[in-house]
Amino acid sequence: MVTDINADSTFGQLGIIALKSAHELGEKVNRRIIERRRNNIDFQHDARPQPESYMVAAEEVRFSNGEGKVKLRETVRGKDIYLLCDIGNYNCTYDMYGFTNHMGPDEHFQDVKRTISAIGGKARRTTLIMPLLYASRQDKRKGRESLDCAMALQEIANMGVNDIVVFDVHATSVQNSIPLVSFENLYTTFDIIKALLDNEKELASADDLIVISPDTGGMERAIFYASVLGADVGLFYKRRDYKVVVNGRNPIVAHQYMGRSVEGQNVLIVDDMIATGDSIVELAVTLNKMKARRIFVAAAYALFTEGVARFDRLCRQGLIDRVYSTNLSYTPPELRQHKWYKEVDMSDLLARLIDFLNYSRSLAPLLDANESIKELFHTKTAGLI
């Protein structure tokens, strides 16, 4: 539906600050928005003069001792600023005391705060788009430990950020720490399912498809995938040895499957992220022993914190057919070259998100993808596209 945007509207001029961690994605989003506004997609063209680019230049400076600062190269006064960052981008480096240091989530988050400080309250409205939420796995207290995610959100809110946008957050309950600040959690489900159906034609028939969660925490996500695909759902229960701690984690003793037989069935394993990949690897081996036909993996974030060698080996052995993940967080170029890996481009959804927010329109069409997924699935099933 196309909506009129009046020339005398009070909407702020759009400005996008993409930090170094998310520069590639930010450029894609910028081009998408330019295309959308030139072609009057969703909204009729804003009568105000539109720039050639909506990117606001920001310089992230590092001193030789590791300290840093952020400097904006142009004014943001009166603009609606959308700050895009990727706290998972380990490929960002800087020189410190003569050696090369890779930036971690803590340093990326510090640059987010520096950028908000550089904006200095001059923007009309500031929206932080942090797809992979900082410290999102440290969302609840188990014993004597810190609550990093809640503290980070409160710090950002206290600095004057108006909206915080995340994707596939590990636990939505973290938003309770900032009840008076807009916190939007979007899902990558539609885009991943679309990519899946575009590449795996046989999955358009859900009669032989089972969606599986690798743990109890991801059951809600698996149920959602299964419901929109019209497939059955299964669960692998992780039995851990809580007497032992290895690299800060209790090791998994065994996986116990609950659900209908996977023999001769296509299996889709869904999760929020692939970190070490241990669970997915063990599940793939187990499912093959259970005589599953083909195994696909879908995750919002493919971190591969211990490299992709094991996954590559499993895929070459035919134990895993394909892994689908998004470009919301950094993935190395060599990963994209593997035939078993399919990257799902999220720049169009981000462009729509920014457009909707900039023109103060409801995000309901973006937050609830149920109908869009069902329409896509039925269209694919009918063989119309």
Buried (B, 14 or more C-beta within 10 A) or exposed (E): EEEEBEEEEEBBBBBBBBBBBBBBBBBBBBBBBBEBBEEEBBBEBBEEEBEEEBBBEBEBEBEEEEEBEBEBEEEBEEBBBBBBBBBBBBBBEBEBEEEEBEBEBEBBBBBBBBBBEBBEEBBBBBBBBBBBBBBBEBBEEEEEEEBBBBEBBBBBBEBBBBBBBBBBBBBEEBBEBBEEBBBBBBBBBBBBBBBBBEEBEEBBEBEBBBBBBBBEEBBEBBBBBBBBBBBBBBBBEBEEEEEEEEEEEEEBEEBEBEBEEBEEBBBBBBBBBBBBBBBBBBBBBBBBEEEBBBBBBBBBBBBBEEEBEBBBEBBEEEBBBBBBBBBBBBBEEEBEEBEBBBBBBBBBBBBBBBBBBBBEBEBEBBEEBEEBBBEBBEEBEEEEE
